[in-house]
Amino acid sequence: MAQAFVSTCVVLPDGIHSAAVLEDEGIIRAVCAPSEIPAGYAVHDFGTLALLPGLIDSHVHINEPGRTEWEGFRTATRAAAAGGITTLVDMPLNCLPETTNVAALEAKRSAAYSKCLVDWAAWGGVAGDNAADVAPLAAAGVRGYKCFLIYPGCEGFQMVSLQQLEAALPHVATTGLPLLVHAELEEPIAAATAMLNETSNDWRRYATYLASRPDEAELSAIRILLALCRRYRFRLHIVHLATAQAVPMLRQARAEGLPVTVETCPHYLHFAAEEIPDASTLHKCAPPIRSRANREQLWEAVREGVIDLVATDHSPCPPAMKKFEEGRFDLAWGGIASLAVALPVVWTGLSARGFGLTEIARLMSAGPAHLAGLEARKGAIAAGRDCDLVVFDPDAEFHVSANDLHSRHALSPYVSEMLRGRVMATYLRGEKICDLTQGHASFASDLQGRAI
């Protein structure tokens, strides 16, 4: 039956309106005034609760096939649904095999089949000498490519040298797809780490870890990437920007007309180095969470539009890999799990700084949809798009508990944080896939998520 989703706060591309979203067969057919709902529609009236477009997380490590003890499609898509995320775009690592050729892409699609509560797509990998795989991966349906200019942190996925990257870039440019880059260089990190080890620094201290990955590691990488972008005119996307010192050169690149986009992550906008306890390896990620002043400068880059989107870089692992007993940042896995709480984390920061809900739609739906080439189907409440919706209470406040995470391992630095805004329900193509109105998550038994 056709449905009408009604609210006094529907977040549309042109602003917030009292409206009805008309759905039939999973597609938004029209958006109209509540008084104009045609006869025969089943009406769901959410009152003053906000209706947001389904969120898209364009930076997720699902880790299947090969490392389902870390996460997996079943648990990752469940956590996503609880967080209002209706589409995930999966990174080409830390799964095994890595998604660096068509056979590995098909293996991932087979592994995901019938396990997904939300839709998903795949990034391919530019790794080592696989330039010849770039075009076939595009033809097979990847949404773009990911590469590392530094060791990725686990065996399997290879970083690229500058020579290997330049061999791949003409192929990437020809596809028209974006290249997502982990922008840190090894040399500044190696030099800083050597100096810290020579002076017997304590690796249980967060300050030691932060000093081991200086801003210059990001800055030098971004300078090189912008120079390559000028030469090859490929679509460059900087993932998980952590240093605000890069904002001026990114602003200038945009002014030049370079095809550059930028993301940051919820943890860089929420936490600050001064507040991270020593031995709290749950906070370890790469690049690292930097200072309070740096965080506020990232928020200014969000306000200015230099930062195009926010993505989680959801990168979970088994508890033992966080080295809780040792508490050493140099030994612990670097990754933060946040799929189920990313929306309230970002809204907590946005609302405290005077932003409105339209910024959530820009940063966490429209921006990622554009990056991944999903605008025809996702990213906005508009006629012709999939009817992916989030019912959101922007005024609710809650302390995060482990039960709120819904990932395979209930590990996150967000546990015990006080956040603002709560997902009340998530709809995928008009079907309710998660209901949180009773204070706990109830998930649909029918797994309708698709590879897109």
C-alpha positions, -999 to 999 in steps of 0.1 A, spaced: 0 0 0 12 35 -8 23 55 23 25 91 34 51 101 60 42 133 76 60 157 99 61 194 107 99 191 103 108 174 70 144 182 59 142 188 22 169 200 -2 156 236 0 151 237 37 128 225 65 91 223 58 58 208 71 52 182 45 41 147 35 65 124 18 45 101 -6 59 66 -12 48 38 -34 68 7 -43 98 20 -23 102 52 -43 93 88 -33 66 98 -57 61 133 -45 65 157 -15 33 177 -8 16 196 19 -1 174 45 -35 187 34 -28 174 -1 -23 137 6 -43 117 -20 -69 93 -10 -58 57 -4 -24 65 13 -16 50 47 -6 80 68 22 79 93 22 112 113 54 118 133 43 152 146 72 175 154 99 147 151 123 154 122 122 134 90 157 133 76 169 116 44 185 82 51 221 87 59 250 74 38 282 64 54 309 64 27 338 52 49 331 19 66 352 -12 72 328 -42 72 356 -67 71 338 -95 53 348 -119 38 378 -130 58 376 -111 91 340 -116 103 354 -119 139 360 -82 135 326 -72 122 307 -85 91 277 -75 70 250 -88 94 262 -68 124 275 -37 105 242 -32 87 223 -37 120 243 -10 137 238 12 106 201 8 108 200 17 145 220 49 136 197 61 107 222 50 81 205 34 51 235 30 28 271 19 36 300 22 12 325 -5 22 363 0 20 385 -25 1 402 -35 33 403 -51 60 385 -79 43 402 -109 28 407 -109 -1 411 -72 -4 388 -56 -31 416 -49 -56 403 -69 -85 369 -81 -99 372 -116 -84 375 -101 -49 346 -78 -55 324 -107 -65 336 -126 -35 325 -97 -13 291 -95 -30 286 -133 -24 296 -129 12 270 -101 17 241 -118 0 210 -121 22 228 -107 52 221 -69 49 196 -48 67 206 -17 47 219 -11 12 256 -12 5 282 -4 -22 319 -11 -26 350 9 -31 378 -8 -51 414 -6 -41 444 10 -58 472 -10 -42 507 -19 -52 509 -25 -89 473 -32 -97 468 -3 -122 455 -28 -147 426 -36 -124 413 -1 -122 391 -1 -154 377 -36 -148 367 -27 -113 349 4 -126 331 -18 -152 321 -42 -124 305 -14 -104 328 -1 -77 320 35 -67 356 47 -67 390 37 -53 409 38 -20 446 40 -16 471 45 12 503 65 10 514 48 42 513 12 57 476 5 62 479 -11 96 473 -47 88 487 -73 63 470 -77 30 463 -44 14 494 -28 0 502 9 2 512 27 -31 545 43 -38 544 76 -57 556 57 -88 528 32 -85 502 59 -78 513 78 -110 510 46 -130 474 42 -118 462 78 -120 456 80 -158 433 49 -154 415 65 -125 410 98 -143 396 80 -173 369 63 -152 357 96 -138 354 79 -104 369 94 -72 402 83 -56 399 83 -18 433 87 -2 446 81 33 467 112 33 497 106 56 533 101 46 556 77 64 587 99 67 575 125 93 559 96 113 591 75 112 612 105 123 589 115 151 586 79 163 624 74 163 629 106 184 602 95 209 618 61 213 653 76 218 639 97 247 621 67 263 587 81 260 558 63 276 535 48 250 507 45 274 504 83 273 481 97 246 505 127 242 532 102 230 509 87 204 498 121 192 534 133 189 542 102 168 518 112 140 525 149 135 504 173 114 532 173 89 525 137 79 491 148 67 502 182 53 531 167 32 508 140 18 481 165 8 506 188 -9 517 159 -31 482 148 -38 471 183 -49 501 185 -72 491 152 -88 455 164 -90 467 194 -110 487 172 -133 462 143 -139 428 161 -132 414 131 -114 387 134 -87 406 135 -54 389 129 -21 408 133 12 395 108 38 394 115 75 410 149 76 424 154 111 446 184 108 430 218 104 463 231 92 455 217 58 424 238 54 441 268 37 456 247 9 424 228 4 405 261 2 430 273 -24 427 241 -44 390 245 -45 394 281 -56 416 269 -85 388 246 -96 405 214 -87 381 184 -83 389 179 -46 365 169 -19 372 164 18 357 144 47 363 144 84 349 120 110 327 123 141 356 116 164 377 145 151 347 168 157 338 155 191 369 145 211 400 165 218 435 153 227 436 172 260 405 151 272 417 116 262 429 96 292 463 79 291 460 42 282 425 48 266 433 28 234 396 30 224 405 65 212 433 54 190 428 61 153 450 73 124 454 101 118 451 109 156 425 130 173 442 164 177 439 194 200 408 212 212 418 243 191 423 220 161 388 206 166 372 240 166 391 249 134 377 218 117 342 230 127 349 263 110 359 243 79 326 226 81 308 260 84 328 273 54 321 243 32 358 232 28 347 199 45 321 183 23 310 154 43 313 135 76 319 97 75 325 74 104 356 54 93 339 27 114 368 3 120 361 -22 147 382 -51 159 381 -79 185 387 -66 221 422 -82 224 435 -60 195 429 -29 216 455 -41 241 435 -29 272 459 -46 296 490 -30 282 473 3 274 500 10 249 490 31 219 518 18 197 506 -17 200 468 -13 199 447 -14 168 437 20 155 400 23 147 368 37 163 334 21 161 305 45 157 279 35 132 250 35 156 258 68 173 274 89 145 242 109 139 238 121 175 275 127 179 275 150 149 242 167 159 255 173 194 284 193 179 263 210 152 235 221 175 259 235 201 275 257 174 243 270 159 239 248 129 205 233 119 193 199 107 199 209 70 236 205 78 230 169 88 214 163 54 243 180 36 272 163 55 258 128 61 235 122 31 238 145 1 276 149 4 283 111 6 258 104 -21 276 128 -45 310 113 -37 298 77 -44 277 86 -74 244 77 -57 225 110 -63 200 95 -86 187 72 -59 199 84 -25 209 115 -6 177 136 -4 140 135 3 129 142 -33 107 126 -60 123 97 -77 147 88 -49 145 57 -27 122 64 2 150 61 28 140 81 59 152 87 95 127 97 122 149 118 145 142 135 178 167 164 178 160 174 214 164 140 232 195 136 253 210 103 264 242 87 278 255 61 253 256 26 267 272 -5 252 237 -17 243 233 13 219 262 2 196 248 -30 180 281 -39 164 298 -73 168 319 -59 197 304 -33 220 336 -13 221 336 25 215 350 56 232 315 70 229 302 48 257 292 70 286 292 102 265 262 124 268 247 131 233 219 151 219 194 137 194 181 102 190 170 81 161 135 69 166 130 48 134 147 40 102 130 32 69 146 16 38 125 21 6 95 28 28 99 -3 50 107 1 87 139 -17 93 146 -4 129 122 9 156 137 26 187 105 42 200 103 18 230 137 26 243 155 -3 226 161 -13 190 137 -37 173 150 -48 139 131 -61 108 134 -98 103 132 -94 65 167 -84 53 160 -62 23 194 -45 20 208 -46 -16 242 -42 -33 240 -11 -53 
